[in-house]
């Protein structure tokens, strides 16, 4: 293997690692903003945003595998699973117990939890 091939592989690994590190934070931030905006946007737009921003649990597992493979910290893994939080609430609402409008406070707590986790994770990964 030539030196230029090795340099190419190292650069590729660095770019890949950087992308894997940053993308869950960018996506989670956009997702949190979207979830918070649901209270103010019309229903058809909500459906479109659902289709654009939905993350399959399988995809989240793939992010976690990449995080483990690249030996990234637990806060990175936290950012990878943030989109899963509203899916749990939605699953509970649809399949376990129907949440009434008065229990919609769960929605606000979910948003606050997501924001807090994202901010703590971002701080721990990027500033500490």
C-alpha positions, 0 to 999 in steps of 0.5 A, spaced: 500 500 500 502 506 498 503 512 502 498 516 498 493 510 499 494 510 506 493 518 507 486 517 503 484 512 508 486 516 514 482 522 511 476 518 509 476 515 516 477 522 519 471 525 515 466 519 516 468 519 524 466 527 524 460 526 520 458 520 525 459 525 531 456 531 528 449 528 524 446 525 530 446 532 534 444 536 528 438 531 526 436 531 533 436 539 534 432 539 528 427 534 530 426 537 537 424 544 533 419 540 529 416 537 535 416 543 539 413 547 532 407 542 532 403 546 536 403 551 531 403 548 524 397 546 520 395 538 520 397 537 513 404 540 514 405 536 520 404 530 516 409 532 511 414 533 517 413 527 520 414 523 513 421 527 512 423 527 520 421 520 522 427 515 524 426 508 524 428 505 530 433 500 526 436 507 523 437 509 531 440 502 532 445 503 526 447 510 529 449 506 536 453 501 532 457 506 528 458 510 535 460 504 538 465 502 532 468 509 533 468 508 540 464 515 541 462 517 548 455 515 552 453 522 550 454 521 543 449 515 544 444 519 548 444 524 542 443 518 537 437 516 541 433 522 542 428 521 536 426 515 540 423 519 546 417 521 542 416 515 539 415 511 546 410 517 548 406 515 541 406 508 542 404 509 549 398 513 547 396 509 541 397 502 544 397 502 552 393 508 554 390 513 550 392 520 553 387 525 553 388 533 552 389 534 559 394 529 559 398 533 553 402 535 558 406 529 557 408 532 550 411 538 553 415 534 558 417 530 552 420 536 549 423 539 555 426 532 556 429 532 549 432 539 549 435 538 556 438 531 553 440 534 547 444 540 550 447 536 555 450 531 550 452 537 546 456 540 551 459 534 554 461 532 546 463 538 544 465 543 549 468 538 555 
